[in-house]
Amino acid sequence: MAPAMLLLLILLAIGVNAQDFPSPKCHQNELCTTVKRCEESDDSGQKVIKPRVAIRFCGEGLMCCDKEQLKSWDTFQEEEKSIQNKVSRFPEPKPNESCGLNMECVPRKLCRDNIIDDAGVSLINPRIGKTQCSKSLYRCCEVGQEVDDSESPYVQKQKDFKYKNCGWSNPKGLIPDEDKFNYTEDVSVFGEFPWMVGIFTGRQKFLCGGTLIHPQLVVTSSHNVVNETVDTLVARLGEWDLNSVNEPYIHQSRRIKKIITHPDFHPQKLFNDIALLELKEPVQLAPHIQPLCLPPPQTPQLISQLLSSTCFATGWGSKDAKVDNLEQVLKRINLPLVEHSECQAKLRITRLESRFRLRPSFICAGGDPGKDTCHGDGGSPLFCTMPGERDRYQLVGIVSWGVECGEEDIPGVYANVPYLRNWLDEEIKELGITL
């Protein structure tokens, strides 16, 4: 092997750049390299301070250069390359959408409230524009009125919150200046139903819905959690848009302490499809995080009252039976309850056929074309107005199963919470928790 090639291999093996090499004309702490490389790597400040030292040349276009300087330069270059690679993989977010002179669309929580600057007689200067932003939960804000998270006007509103009782919705949502975004009929507004829970696996993959019934208790479906463990699940409270963190109030996440499935749950037939999750730590109640009331145990009088109530189901499941994609924003579906024998009759004309018997642990709702819960909605709540109340609700069902999604005259089937109320009470008492 040629001496030059051998020297190159030795230099590479000891981590020395191939263009740097020892020279008898250089000191022991120096290597001979190109003038350009030595000047580029200079970390002594000599370009500014002009040191009075003689430069030692070790060949044509070559000079003696400090080893540590060269090593430091190569490390710096590698770090810069790594940073550039990261930047190319994660490009900087696009600038905010402009909505006027010195105005831009920002998340609502990052714009001060609509304060009027009374700078002179009859002179008013609103800080929030009237232009409609293209994204929900964004508003047109004067650049000077933008704030960071810690100064958000919503922070103080959350501190001032006083919980009054279970089951109260926020019918207009939690946007004080009213959100003018053009939502479709089947989409909830932010914070409208504060008991909704998203249940995720440990890798933050959405699993199913749930309902907060106490600061430390969530009700969901057994079929979604029967094969899970407390180490694999996380409950997310106060969630609305699964793909955004720009909500005015941030969500809270809690690990699970205990999973309690109904002892008579049937994994194939889905009888008694209910489960209780005890959270490791109670959630902090807030405007967007509040429990839903449980109904009284089932009686003919209760069923009669529920049949005339206004009922909704919520969830992030698909709107189309042919598509498995989740919805980004929490759905709101107005669903009438269907009497038990009527539901059984309607289900018997489907592929379930004439001998199908609807068990008492099920309750039905829906049947209007295009309005139904579907894939991904499992465990989510079906809730109805309480007697004499307009915006206060009680949990009536838990999304369980259906023959199709959104087909006319085919109701969806839910776990019957009034029927299962006694089981819930017993389990909650065993946990030492009082509702």
C-alpha positions as CSV (number, residue, x, y, z in Angstrom):
1,M,0.0,0.0,0.0
2,A,1.3,3.5,-0.9
3,P,2.6,5.6,2.1
4,A,0.1,8.4,1.2
5,M,-2.8,6.0,1.3
6,L,-1.7,4.5,4.5
7,L,-1.3,7.9,6.1
8,L,-4.9,8.8,5.0
9,L,-6.3,5.7,6.5
10,I,-4.5,6.3,9.8
11,L,-5.8,9.9,9.9
12,L,-9.4,8.8,9.3
13,A,-9.1,6.1,12.0
14,I,-8.1,8.6,14.6
15,G,-10.8,11.1,13.6
16,V,-8.6,13.6,11.8
17,N,-9.9,15.3,8.7
18,A,-8.2,14.0,5.6
19,Q,-7.0,17.4,4.6
20,D,-5.2,17.9,7.9
21,F,-1.8,16.2,8.4
22,P,1.3,16.4,10.7
23,S,4.3,18.3,9.4
24,P,7.8,18.8,10.7
25,K,7.3,22.5,10.1
26,C,4.4,22.6,12.6
27,H,4.4,22.4,16.4
28,Q,3.1,19.2,18.2
29,N,-0.3,20.8,18.8
30,E,-0.7,21.8,15.2
31,L,-1.6,20.2,11.9
32,C,-0.8,21.3,8.4
33,T,-3.9,22.3,6.5
34,T,-5.1,24.7,3.8
35,V,-4.9,28.5,4.5
36,K,-8.6,28.8,3.7
37,R,-9.6,26.0,6.2
38,C,-7.4,27.5,9.0
39,E,-8.8,31.0,8.5
40,E,-12.4,29.7,8.3
41,S,-12.0,27.7,11.5
42,D,-10.3,30.5,13.5
43,D,-11.8,30.8,17.0
44,S,-9.1,33.0,18.5
45,G,-10.5,36.4,17.4
46,Q,-7.3,37.1,15.5
47,K,-9.2,38.7,12.6
48,V,-10.2,41.4,15.0
49,I,-7.4,41.7,17.5
50,K,-4.5,41.3,14.9
51,P,-2.1,39.2,17.0
52,R,1.6,39.9,16.6
53,V,2.6,36.3,15.7
54,A,4.4,35.0,12.7
55,I,2.4,32.6,10.4
56,R,4.2,29.3,9.8
57,F,3.6,27.9,6.3
58,C,4.1,24.2,5.7
59,G,3.8,24.0,2.0
60,E,2.3,25.9,-1.0
61,G,-1.1,27.2,0.1
62,L,-0.8,25.4,3.4
63,M,-0.2,26.7,6.9
64,C,0.2,25.3,10.4
65,C,-3.1,25.4,12.4
66,D,-4.1,24.5,15.9
67,K,-5.5,20.9,16.3
68,E,-8.2,21.9,18.8
69,Q,-9.3,24.7,16.6
70,L,-9.8,22.4,13.7
71,K,-11.5,19.8,15.8
72,S,-13.9,22.4,17.3
73,W,-14.7,23.7,13.8
74,D,-15.6,20.2,12.5
75,T,-17.9,19.6,15.5
76,F,-19.6,22.9,14.9
77,Q,-20.1,22.1,11.3
78,E,-21.7,18.8,12.2
79,E,-24.1,20.4,14.7
80,E,-25.1,23.1,12.1
81,K,-25.8,20.3,9.6
82,S,-28.0,18.5,12.1
83,I,-29.9,21.7,12.9
84,Q,-30.5,22.4,9.2
85,N,-31.8,18.8,8.7
86,K,-34.3,19.3,11.6
87,V,-35.4,22.7,10.2
88,S,-36.0,21.1,6.8
89,R,-38.1,18.3,8.3
90,F,-40.1,20.7,10.5
91,P,-40.5,23.9,8.5
92,E,-41.4,27.1,10.3
93,P,-45.2,27.7,10.6
94,K,-46.7,29.9,8.0
95,P,-47.2,33.5,9.2
96,N,-50.6,34.4,10.5
97,E,-53.3,35.4,8.0
98,S,-53.6,39.1,7.5
99,C,-57.0,40.7,8.1
100,G,-56.3,44.4,7.7
101,L,-53.7,47.1,8.3
102,N,-51.6,45.9,11.4
103,M,-54.3,43.2,11.9
104,E,-53.8,39.4,11.8
105,C,-55.8,36.3,12.6
106,V,-54.6,34.7,15.8
107,P,-56.0,32.1,18.2
108,R,-58.7,33.9,20.3
109,K,-57.0,33.1,23.6
110,L,-53.9,35.1,22.3
111,C,-55.8,38.4,21.7
112,R,-57.0,40.7,24.5
113,D,-60.7,41.3,25.0
114,N,-62.4,43.9,22.8
115,I,-61.1,46.9,24.7
116,I,-62.0,50.4,23.5
117,D,-59.2,52.9,23.6
118,D,-60.9,56.2,24.5
119,A,-58.1,58.4,23.4
120,G,-60.1,61.6,22.8
121,V,-63.6,63.1,22.7
122,S,-65.8,60.9,20.5
123,L,-62.7,59.0,19.3
124,I,-62.9,55.2,19.7
125,N,-60.5,52.6,18.5
126,P,-61.6,49.0,18.6
127,R,-58.7,46.6,18.9
128,I,-60.5,43.6,17.3
129,G,-61.4,43.7,13.7
130,K,-64.7,42.6,12.2
131,T,-63.1,40.6,9.4
132,Q,-64.0,36.9,9.5
133,C,-60.9,34.6,9.9
134,S,-60.8,31.4,7.8
135,K,-60.1,29.2,10.9
136,S,-62.4,28.4,13.8
137,L,-61.4,29.9,17.2
138,Y,-59.3,32.6,15.5
139,R,-60.1,36.2,15.4
140,C,-58.8,39.4,13.7
141,C,-56.6,41.1,16.2
142,E,-54.5,44.3,16.2
143,V,-50.9,43.3,16.4
144,G,-50.3,45.3,19.5
145,Q,-53.1,43.5,21.3
146,E,-51.6,40.0,20.9
147,V,-50.5,38.3,24.1
148,D,-48.8,35.0,25.1
149,D,-50.6,32.2,26.9
150,S,-49.8,33.4,30.4
151,E,-51.5,36.7,29.7
152,S,-54.5,35.3,27.9
153,P,-57.8,36.9,29.1
154,Y,-59.2,33.3,29.4
155,V,-56.6,32.6,32.2
156,Q,-58.4,35.0,34.6
157,K,-61.9,33.8,33.5
158,Q,-60.8,30.2,34.5
159,K,-59.6,31.4,37.9
160,D,-62.9,33.1,38.5
161,F,-65.0,30.1,37.5
162,K,-67.5,28.8,40.1
163,Y,-69.0,25.3,39.6
164,K,-72.8,25.3,40.2
165,N,-73.9,21.7,39.6
166,C,-73.7,18.7,37.2
167,G,-75.2,18.7,33.7
168,W,-75.2,22.4,32.8
169,S,-74.1,22.9,29.2
170,N,-72.7,26.1,27.7
171,P,-75.3,26.5,24.9
172,K,-73.4,29.3,23.1
173,G,-70.0,27.9,23.8
174,L,-67.3,29.7,25.7
175,I,-66.4,32.4,23.3
176,P,-67.4,35.7,25.0
177,D,-67.6,37.7,21.8
178,E,-69.6,34.9,20.1
179,D,-67.9,32.9,17.5
180,K,-69.2,33.9,14.0
181,F,-67.4,31.0,12.3
182,N,-69.8,29.1,10.0
183,Y,-70.1,25.8,11.8
184,T,-72.3,23.0,10.2
185,E,-75.4,21.9,12.1
186,D,-73.8,18.7,13.4
187,V,-70.7,20.4,15.0
188,S,-70.6,21.6,18.6
189,V,-69.2,24.9,19.5
190,F,-66.2,25.0,21.9
191,G,-67.1,24.1,25.5
192,E,-70.8,23.5,24.7
193,F,-70.8,20.1,26.3
194,P,-68.1,20.2,29.1
195,W,-68.5,16.5,30.2
196,M,-67.1,15.1,27.0
197,V,-64.0,12.9,27.4
198,G,-61.5,11.6,24.8
199,I,-59.8,8.4,25.8
200,F,-56.4,7.7,24.2
201,T,-53.9,4.9,24.2
202,G,-50.5,5.6,25.8
203,R,-49.2,6.6,22.3
204,Q,-51.8,9.3,22.1
205,K,-53.9,7.4,19.6
206,F,-57.6,8.1,19.9
207,L,-59.5,5.0,21.2
208,C,-63.0,6.1,22.2
209,G,-65.2,8.6,23.9
210,G,-66.3,8.9,27.5
211,T,-68.3,11.0,30.0
212,L,-67.2,12.8,33.1
213,I,-69.6,12.1,35.9
214,H,-67.4,13.2,38.8
215,P,-63.9,14.9,39.0
216,Q,-62.4,11.4,39.3
217,L,-64.8,9.2,37.4
218,V,-65.4,8.6,33.7
219,V,-68.1,6.3,32.2
220,T,-67.5,4.6,28.8
221,S,-68.2,1.4,27.0
222,S,-66.8,-2.0,28.1
223,H,-66.2,-3.1,24.5
224,N,-63.6,-0.3,24.0
225,V,-61.6,-0.9,27.2
226,V,-62.0,-4.6,28.0
227,N,-58.6,-5.4,26.5
228,E,-56.8,-2.4,27.8
229,T,-54.9,-1.9,31.1
230,V,-54.4,1.2,33.3
231,D,-50.9,1.6,31.8
232,T,-52.2,1.9,28.2
233,L,-54.9,4.6,28.7
234,V,-55.1,8.4,29.1
235,A,-58.3,10.4,29.6
236,R,-58.3,13.8,28.0
237,L,-60.8,16.3,29.5
238,G,-61.9,19.6,27.9
239,E,-60.9,18.5,24.4
240,W,-62.7,19.9,21.3
241,D,-60.5,19.9,18.2
242,L,-58.3,16.8,18.1
243,N,-55.8,18.4,15.8
244,S,-55.3,21.7,17.5
245,V,-54.1,23.2,20.8
246,N,-55.5,26.7,20.0
247,E,-58.7,26.3,22.1
248,P,-59.2,29.2,24.6
249,Y,-58.9,26.8,27.5
250,I,-56.4,23.9,27.4
251,H,-57.4,20.4,28.0
252,Q,-56.4,18.3,31.0
253,S,-55.0,14.8,30.8
254,R,-55.2,12.1,33.5
255,R,-53.8,8.6,33.7
256,I,-56.2,5.8,34.8
257,K,-56.1,4.2,38.3
258,K,-58.7,1.5,37.8
259,I,-60.8,0.0,35.0
260,I,-64.1,-1.5,36.1
261,T,-66.1,-3.4,33.4
262,H,-69.6,-4.8,34.1
263,P,-69.3,-8.4,35.3
264,D,-72.1,-9.5,32.8
265,F,-70.6,-7.7,29.8
266,H,-70.8,-10.0,26.8
267,P,-68.0,-9.2,24.4
268,Q,-69.8,-10.6,21.3
269,K,-73.4,-9.6,22.0
270,L,-72.4,-6.4,23.9
271,F,-75.0,-6.9,26.7
272,N,-74.2,-4.5,29.7
273,D,-71.8,-2.5,27.6
274,I,-70.6,-0.1,30.4
275,A,-67.4,0.5,32.2
276,L,-66.2,2.9,34.9
277,L,-62.7,4.5,34.9
278,E,-61.3,5.9,38.1
279,L,-58.7,8.6,37.3
280,K,-55.4,8.7,39.2
281,E,-56.0,12.3,40.1
282,P,-59.2,14.4,40.0
283,V,-59.5,16.9,37.2
284,Q,-59.8,20.6,38.0
285,L,-63.3,21.7,37.2
286,A,-63.3,24.6,34.8
287,P,-65.7,26.3,32.3
288,H,-65.0,23.6,29.7
289,I,-64.6,20.6,32.2
290,Q,-67.7,19.8,34.2
291,P,-69.5,16.5,35.0
292,L,-72.8,15.3,33.5
293,C,-75.6,14.2,35.8
294,L,-76.5,10.5,36.1
295,P,-80.2,9.6,35.6
296,P,-82.3,8.0,38.3
297,P,-82.8,4.2,38.0
298,Q,-85.2,3.1,35.2
299,T,-88.9,3.3,35.7
300,P,-91.8,3.6,33.2
301,Q,-92.3,7.2,34.3
302,L,-88.6,8.0,33.6
303,I,-88.8,6.4,30.1
304,S,-92.0,8.3,29.3
305,Q,-90.3,11.6,30.3
306,L,-87.1,10.8,28.3
307,L,-89.1,10.1,25.2
308,S,-90.3,13.7,25.2
309,S,-86.9,15.2,26.0
310,T,-84.4,16.8,23.7
311,C,-81.4,14.4,23.4
312,F,-78.0,14.7,21.8
313,A,-75.1,12.4,21.1
314,T,-71.5,13.7,20.8
315,G,-68.2,12.2,19.6
316,W,-65.3,12.4,17.2
317,G,-66.4,9.3,15.2
318,S,-66.9,9.2,11.4
319,K,-70.0,10.7,9.8
320,D,-69.9,8.1,7.0
321,A,-70.2,4.4,7.5
322,K,-67.9,3.9,4.5
323,V,-65.1,6.0,6.0
324,D,-63.1,5.2,9.2
325,N,-61.6,8.7,9.5
326,L,-62.3,10.6,12.7
327,E,-63.9,14.0,12.7
328,Q,-61.5,16.8,13.8
329,V,-64.0,18.8,15.8
330,L,-66.5,17.4,18.3
331,K,-69.8,16.4,16.7
332,R,-73.3,17.2,18.0
333,I,-76.2,15.1,16.8
334,N,-79.8,15.7,17.8
335,L,-81.3,12.3,18.2
336,P,-84.8,11.4,19.5
337,L,-85.1,8.4,21.8
338,V,-87.0,5.4,20.3
339,E,-89.3,3.3,22.5
340,H,-87.9,-0.2,23.3
341,S,-90.5,-2.3,21.4
342,E,-90.5,0.1,18.4
343,C,-86.8,-0.1,18.2
344,Q,-86.8,-3.9,18.4
345,A,-89.4,-4.0,15.6
346,K,-87.3,-1.7,13.4
347,L,-84.1,-3.7,14.0
348,R,-86.0,-7.0,13.1
349,I,-86.5,-5.8,9.5
350,T,-82.7,-5.5,9.1
351,R,-80.2,-8.3,8.7
352,L,-80.8,-9.1,12.4
353,E,-84.0,-10.7,11.2
354,S,-87.3,-11.5,12.9
355,R,-86.2,-13.4,16.0
356,F,-83.9,-10.7,17.3
357,R,-84.6,-9.7,20.9
358,L,-83.4,-6.3,22.2
359,R,-82.2,-6.8,25.7
360,P,-83.1,-4.4,28.5
361,S,-79.5,-3.2,28.9
362,F,-79.9,-1.4,25.6
363,I,-81.7,1.8,24.7
364,C,-82.2,3.2,21.2
365,A,-82.1,6.6,19.6
366,G,-82.1,8.0,16.0
367,G,-83.4,6.7,12.8
368,D,-83.5,10.0,10.8
369,P,-81.4,9.7,7.6
370,G,-77.9,11.0,7.9
371,K,-78.1,11.6,11.7
372,D,-76.4,8.9,13.7
373,T,-73.3,8.0,15.7
374,C,-70.8,5.8,13.8
375,H,-67.3,4.3,13.8
376,G,-65.1,5.9,16.5
377,D,-68.0,7.1,18.6
378,G,-68.0,4.1,20.9
379,G,-68.1,5.0,24.6
380,S,-69.4,8.5,23.9
381,P,-72.5,9.9,25.6
382,L,-76.2,10.1,24.7
383,F,-77.7,12.7,27.0
384,C,-81.2,14.2,27.4
385,T,-82.6,17.3,29.0
386,M,-83.7,17.0,32.6
387,P,-87.4,17.7,33.6
388,G,-88.2,21.4,33.6
389,E,-84.7,22.3,32.4
390,R,-83.6,23.6,29.0
391,D,-79.8,23.6,29.1
392,R,-79.2,20.9,31.8
393,Y,-78.8,17.3,30.8
394,Q,-78.5,13.8,32.2
395,L,-76.6,10.7,30.8
396,V,-79.0,8.3,29.2
397,G,-76.9,6.1,26.9
398,I,-73.4,5.1,25.9
399,V,-72.7,4.6,22.2
400,S,-72.5,0.8,21.8
401,W,-73.5,-0.6,18.3
402,G,-75.6,-0.2,15.2
403,V,-76.6,-2.1,12.1
404,E,-75.7,0.8,9.8
405,C,-74.8,4.5,10.3
406,G,-77.4,7.1,9.4
407,E,-79.9,4.9,7.6
408,E,-83.5,5.9,7.7
409,D,-85.7,4.1,10.3
410,I,-82.7,2.2,11.7
411,P,-81.9,3.5,15.2
412,G,-78.5,3.3,16.9
413,V,-78.2,1.2,20.0
414,Y,-76.7,2.5,23.3
415,A,-76.0,1.0,26.7
416,N,-79.0,1.8,28.8
417,V,-77.7,4.0,31.7
418,P,-80.9,4.2,33.7
419,Y,-81.2,0.4,33.6
420,L,-77.5,0.1,34.7
421,R,-77.6,2.8,37.3
422,N,-77.8,0.5,40.3
423,W,-74.6,-1.2,39.2
424,L,-72.9,2.2,38.8
425,D,-74.0,3.2,42.3
426,E,-72.6,0.0,43.8
427,E,-69.2,0.4,42.1
428,I,-68.9,4.1,43.0
429,K,-69.7,3.3,46.6
430,E,-67.0,0.6,46.6
431,L,-64.5,3.3,45.5
432,G,-65.5,5.4,48.4
433,I,-66.6,8.3,46.2
434,T,-69.8,10.3,46.7
435,L,-71.5,11.9,43.7
